[in-house]
């Protein structure tokens, strides 16, 4: 009898904790791809920008499903423009950048002082023989990640160019970046496949992301959609180091 009462108390306790977490914040409507669309592989519970303080893992930076690109600011000094497009990987709307912009003079979005460990987005380009579809994360001109399309392939730049594989015009690609702030490196996945590991931050002094830049260097069109940031959620497991980075960059020496 005592065992049954104790078990009942434990189960009621777990039910109370789960109910409290589930009701912590209002969540964005779950995003389900249309039939035949690529699986976004994004965490199922996605929060809006106003819910960033919630303990769950992911929130939307912009999915453009409100039919506008409010919050994105154009430099205005170069021949490029932004518009809402119905070319999408799924859903209804994406953002298109048309024309050539000088570096960092396309459009940008201020995101506060974020330090996501994962970034998700979809990108698409109208051509493959141009330099375009830049997606740059950092503190304005101090870059953490510089992702771009060049002649026939996707690349990232950290002082040197690194190929992430071929690209085709008119095709959506699912980009997943895994950022290690302690080691100042990141990994690049495209369409669910690991392409690069341990790419260095372009500027290793940067400690967060305050701005996203998007632009083309050549006169073409690039599309962006379903931009998400993610950080680790609550877990009973405290992870220290499995040394899979191949270094001891998370460890510091102690001087007595």
C-alpha positions in Angstrom: 0.0 0.0 0.0 2.8 2.4 0.9 4.5 1.6 -2.3 1.4 2.4 -4.3 0.9 5.7 -2.6 4.6 6.6 -3.1 4.3 5.7 -6.8 1.1 7.8 -7.2 2.8 10.8 -5.6 5.8 10.5 -8.0 3.5 10.3 -11.1 1.4 13.2 -9.9 4.6 15.2 -9.4 5.8 14.5 -13.0 2.4 15.4 -14.4 2.5 18.7 -12.6 6.0 19.5 -13.9 5.1 18.6 -17.5 1.9 20.7 -17.3 3.8 23.7 -16.0 6.4 23.5 -18.8 3.8 23.0 -21.5 1.9 26.1 -20.5 5.0 28.3 -20.1 4.4 30.3 -23.2 2.1 30.5 -26.2 3.7 28.7 -29.1 3.7 29.5 -32.8 1.4 27.3 -34.9 3.5 24.2 -35.8 4.9 24.5 -39.3 4.0 21.5 -41.5 5.5 21.3 -45.0 3.2 20.8 -47.9 3.0 17.5 -49.7 6.2 16.7 -51.4 8.1 19.6 -49.8 11.5 19.0 -48.1 11.4 18.0 -44.4 12.7 21.1 -42.5 13.9 18.9 -39.6 13.4 21.9 -37.3 12.4 21.3 -33.7 8.7 20.7 -33.5 8.0 23.4 -30.8 8.8 26.8 -32.4 8.4 30.0 -30.5 7.7 33.5 -31.8 10.2 36.4 -31.3 8.3 37.5 -28.2 8.8 34.1 -26.6 12.6 34.1 -26.7 12.8 33.9 -22.9 11.0 30.5 -22.9 13.1 27.5 -21.9 12.3 25.6 -25.1 14.9 25.3 -27.8 13.9 27.2 -31.0 12.3 30.4 -32.1 11.5 32.1 -35.4 13.6 35.0 -36.5 11.5 35.4 -39.6 9.4 33.0 -41.7 7.7 35.8 -43.7 4.3 34.2 -43.3 2.8 37.5 -42.3 3.3 38.6 -45.9 5.9 41.3 -45.3 9.5 41.9 -44.4 9.0 44.4 -41.6 12.1 44.8 -39.5 14.5 44.3 -42.5 16.2 47.6 -43.4 17.8 48.4 -46.7 20.9 50.6 -47.1 19.3 52.3 -50.1 22.5 53.4 -51.7 22.8 50.5 -54.2 20.7 49.0 -56.9 19.0 46.2 -55.0 15.6 45.8 -53.5 13.6 43.4 -51.2 10.1 42.0 -51.9 7.8 39.3 -50.6 7.7 36.3 -52.9 5.4 33.3 -53.3 8.4 31.1 -54.3 8.6 29.0 -51.1 10.1 25.7 -49.8 6.7 25.3 -48.0 4.2 27.7 -46.5 3.1 30.8 -48.4 5.8 33.5 -48.5 9.6 34.1 -48.6 11.8 37.2 -49.0 13.5 37.9 -52.3 16.5 40.2 -52.8 16.8 41.5 -56.4 19.8 43.2 -57.9 23.4 43.8 -57.0 24.4 45.3 -53.7 27.8 46.3 -52.3 28.9 44.0 -49.4 26.8 44.8 -46.3 24.7 47.3 -48.3 21.8 45.0 -49.0 19.2 44.4 -46.2 19.8 43.6 -42.6 17.7 42.6 -39.5 18.7 43.5 -36.0 18.3 40.6 -33.6 19.4 42.0 -30.3 22.4 40.2 -28.8 21.7 36.5 -29.6 24.1 33.6 -29.2 22.3 30.7 -30.9 24.0 27.4 -31.1 22.1 26.4 -34.2 20.8 28.4 -37.1 18.3 27.1 -39.7 17.2 28.6 -43.0 16.2 27.9 -46.6 18.0 29.7 -49.6 17.4 29.7 -53.3 19.2 31.5 -56.2 18.0 32.4 -59.7 21.4 31.5 -61.2 24.6 29.6 -60.5 27.2 31.6 -62.5 26.9 34.7 -60.2 28.0 35.6 -56.6 24.9 36.0 -54.5 22.7 34.7 -51.7 24.9 36.1 -48.9 23.8 35.2 -45.4 26.1 36.9 -42.9 25.8 36.6 -39.1 27.7 38.8 -36.6 28.0 42.2 -35.0 27.5 44.3 -38.1 30.9 44.3 -39.9 32.4 41.8 -37.4 31.4 38.4 -38.9 30.8 35.0 -37.3 29.4 33.3 -40.3 29.6 34.3 -44.0 27.6 32.0 -46.2 27.3 32.6 -49.9 26.7 31.3 -53.4 29.5 31.5 -56.0 30.0 30.1 -59.5 28.3 26.7 -59.3 28.7 26.1 -55.5 27.9 27.1 -52.0 30.8 28.4 -49.8 31.6 29.9 -46.4 34.4 32.3 -45.8 36.5 32.6 -42.7 39.5 34.5 -44.3 39.7 31.6 -46.8 36.9 30.2 -48.9 35.6 26.7 -48.2 33.3 24.8 -50.6 30.1 23.3 -49.2 29.1 21.5 -52.4 27.4 22.3 -55.7 24.2 24.3 -56.2 21.5 24.4 -58.9 19.5 27.5 -59.9 15.9 27.5 -58.9 16.3 24.9 -56.2 15.7 25.4 -52.4 18.5 24.3 -50.1 18.1 23.7 -46.4 21.0 25.2 -44.4 21.8 24.2 -40.9 24.6 25.8 -39.0 25.9 24.5 -35.7 27.8 27.1 -33.8 30.3 26.4 -31.0 30.9 29.7 -29.1 33.5 28.2 -26.8 35.7 27.0 -29.6 34.8 29.9 -32.0 34.0 27.4 -34.8 30.9 26.2 -36.7 29.7 23.2 -38.8 27.7 23.4 -42.0 25.0 21.0 -43.0 23.1 21.3 -46.3 19.9 19.3 -47.0 20.7 17.2 -43.9 24.3 16.3 -44.9 27.3 17.5 -43.0 29.5 19.5 -45.5 32.1 21.2 -43.3 33.3 21.0 -39.7 35.3 23.4 -37.5 35.0 26.4 -39.8 36.6 29.3 -37.9 34.7 32.4 -36.9 35.8 35.1 -39.4 36.2 37.4 -36.3 37.0 35.3 -33.2 36.4 38.3 -30.9 32.7 38.3 -31.6 30.6 37.0 -28.7 27.1 37.2 -30.1 24.9 37.9 -33.1 23.3 41.3 -33.3 22.5 41.5 -37.0 21.8 39.4 -40.1 22.9 40.7 -43.5 21.5 39.4 -46.8 22.7 40.6 -50.2 23.9 39.8 -53.7 27.2 41.0 -55.3 25.9 40.3 -58.8 22.7 41.3 -60.5 20.4 38.3 -59.8 17.7 37.2 -57.4 18.1 35.3 -54.1 15.4 34.0 -51.8 15.4 33.4 -48.1 12.9 31.7 -45.9 12.2 30.0 -42.6 15.0 31.6 -40.6 15.3 30.1 -37.1 17.7 30.4 -34.2 18.0 27.6 -31.6 19.7 27.3 -28.2 19.9 24.2 -25.9 16.7 23.5 -23.9 16.5 22.3 -20.3 18.0 18.9 -19.9 18.8 16.8 -16.8 22.1 15.8 -18.5 24.9 18.3 -18.0 27.3 17.9 -21.0 31.0 18.8 -20.4 33.1 17.6 -23.3 33.3 14.6 -25.6 36.3 16.0 -27.4 34.7 15.4 -30.8 36.0 18.8 -31.9 39.4 17.2 -31.9 40.8 19.9 -29.5 40.7 21.1 -25.9 39.4 24.5 -26.8 36.7 24.4 -24.1 39.4 23.9 -21.4 41.4 26.7 -19.7 44.7 26.4 -17.8 44.8 27.4 -14.2 47.8 29.4 -12.9 48.4 29.4 -9.1 
